[in-house]
Amino acid sequence: MPNLPIISGADAIRALQRLGFVVVRQKGSHIILKKGSQGCVVPNHREIKVGTLSGVLKQAGVSVDEFFNALNS
């Protein structure tokens, strides 16, 4: 399992959208995405810390490898 990178919120949202997630709504700097019954909240910050990104992926039910593939495509 590769280490998670420090990326921006916009990059994380773009990668999750490539995995089929759709932006449902936004409240302040937090963007809520959904895919079926799975959902996650992504902070739209300049940098997302590794622990926060790990929690987002856990909420979304996405593995690190899937996320890396979507991030690099």
Sequence and secondary structure as in RCSB ss.txt:
>XXXX:A:sequence
MPNLPIISGADAIRALQRLGFVVVRQKGSHIILKKGSQGCVVPNHREIKVGTLSGVLKQAGVSVDEFFNALNS
>XXXX:A:secstr
      B HHHHHHHHHHTT EEEEEETTEEEEEETTEEEEEE  S B HHHHHHHHHHHT  HHHHHHHHH 
